[in-house]
Amino acid sequence: MRAVIQRVLEASVEVEKLIHAKIGKGLLVLLAVEEEDREDDINWLARKIVNMRIFPDENDLMNRSLIDISGELLVVSQFTLYGSTRKGNRPSFIKAASPPYAEMMYNQFVSHTNSLLQVAIRAGVFAADMKVSLCNDGPVTIIIDSKIKE
């Protein structure tokens, strides 16, 4: 699984010109699934995201996690994170999981992450044409991959 994590003051997802999901202070996570992803990828990535210390403490140091600040979480599926530009100028998405598998894993990720937090998380609509709006706080943006555990 691959994720782009953005610390936000607010974020929302619009589907068919209607706000589908909206959060205040917290994290916007753009999530992609590949065919090789399994339950351990979900568990590792979910724990990493909710415990990542990227929110400021009283000394303005990044020492607090989403859990510590009781922040909100918005998860949006984005298969294009597996786009490869190795050949030519048109990205190849061959590494992205098939839609049925990706949707199942995306839903499991949302459910598992929800179980780790004290507040309900929000999610986009899988495979929908979404408009994502955000106010990036910092800006702080982290890219993480469950296959490259850095």
C-alpha positions in Angstrom: 0.0 0.0 0.0 1.2 3.5 -0.7 -0.1 6.6 0.9 0.4 10.4 0.7 -0.3 11.8 4.2 -1.0 15.5 4.5 -1.4 17.4 7.7 -4.5 19.6 7.2 -6.4 22.3 9.0 -9.4 21.1 7.0 -10.2 18.9 4.0 -13.2 17.7 2.0 -14.2 15.4 -0.8 -16.9 16.4 -3.3 -18.7 13.9 -5.4 -21.2 15.0 -8.1 -21.0 18.6 -6.8 -22.0 17.6 -3.3 -19.7 17.5 -0.2 -19.5 13.8 0.6 -17.0 14.0 3.5 -15.4 16.8 5.4 -12.9 17.0 8.3 -11.3 19.7 10.4 -7.7 19.5 11.9 -6.2 16.2 11.1 -4.9 14.1 8.2 -5.9 13.7 4.6 -4.6 10.3 3.4 -4.5 9.5 -0.3 -4.3 5.7 -0.5 -3.4 3.2 -3.3 -3.4 -0.6 -3.2 -1.4 -3.0 -5.3 -2.2 -6.7 -5.9 0.5 -7.9 -3.5 -1.0 -6.0 -0.5 -2.3 -8.1 2.3 -3.8 -7.7 5.8 -0.3 -7.1 7.3 0.1 -4.1 5.0 -3.2 -2.7 6.2 -2.2 -3.2 9.9 1.2 -1.7 9.5 0.2 1.3 7.5 -2.9 2.1 9.7 -0.8 2.0 12.9 1.9 4.0 11.3 -0.5 6.7 10.2 -2.4 7.2 13.4 0.8 7.2 15.5 3.0 9.3 13.2 4.2 12.3 15.3 3.7 15.1 12.8 1.6 17.5 14.9 3.2 20.3 17.0 3.5 20.1 20.7 3.6 23.1 23.1 7.2 23.9 21.9 6.1 23.8 18.3 8.1 20.5 17.7 6.5 17.7 15.7 5.9 15.4 18.7 2.2 14.6 18.6 0.2 12.0 16.7 -3.3 12.1 15.3 -4.4 10.1 18.4 -2.7 12.6 20.7 -4.5 15.5 19.3 -7.8 13.7 18.8 -7.6 14.7 15.1 -9.8 13.7 12.3 -8.9 11.5 9.3 -10.1 11.6 5.7 -9.1 8.6 3.5 -9.4 8.9 -0.3 -8.6 6.1 -2.7 -6.1 7.1 -5.4 -4.8 4.4 -7.7 -2.6 6.9 -9.6 -0.1 6.7 -6.7 1.1 3.6 -8.5 1.6 5.4 -11.8 5.0 4.6 -13.4 6.6 7.0 -15.8 9.5 4.8 -16.6 8.6 4.5 -20.3 7.3 7.4 -22.3 5.1 10.2 -21.1 1.9 8.4 -20.4 1.9 6.8 -16.9 1.3 3.1 -16.6 -0.8 1.9 -13.7 0.0 -1.8 -14.1 1.1 -2.0 -10.4 -2.2 -0.8 -9.1 -4.5 -3.5 -7.9 -7.6 -4.5 -9.9 -10.7 -2.4 -8.9 -12.5 -5.3 -7.0 -9.4 -6.1 -4.9 -8.4 -2.5 -4.4 -11.9 -1.6 -3.2 -12.0 -4.5 -0.7 -8.5 -3.6 0.7 -9.4 0.1 0.8 -12.6 -0.7 2.8 -10.6 -2.9 5.1 -8.1 -0.2 5.6 -10.8 2.3 6.5 -12.4 -0.1 8.9 -9.2 -1.1 10.6 -8.0 2.5 10.9 -11.4 3.4 12.4 -10.9 0.8 15.1 -7.6 2.4 16.1 -9.1 5.9 16.6 -11.5 7.4 19.1 -13.3 9.4 16.4 -15.0 8.1 13.3 -13.0 8.6 10.1 -14.3 9.9 6.9 -13.7 8.4 3.4 -14.1 9.3 -0.2 -16.1 7.2 -2.7 -14.1 4.4 -4.2 -13.6 4.8 -8.0 -15.7 8.0 -8.1 -14.7 11.2 -9.8 -13.8 13.2 -6.7 -12.8 16.8 -6.1 -10.5 17.0 -3.0 -10.0 20.3 -1.3 -7.6 20.9 1.6 -5.7 23.4 3.6 -2.3 21.8 4.1 -1.0 22.8 7.5 2.8 23.5 7.5 2.8 22.3 4.8 3.5 18.8 6.0 3.3 16.0 3.5 4.7 12.5 4.0 4.8 9.7 1.4 4.8 6.1 2.9 4.8 2.7 1.3 4.1 -0.6 3.2 6.7 -2.4 1.1 9.4 0.2 1.9 9.3 0.4 5.7 11.6 3.5 6.2 
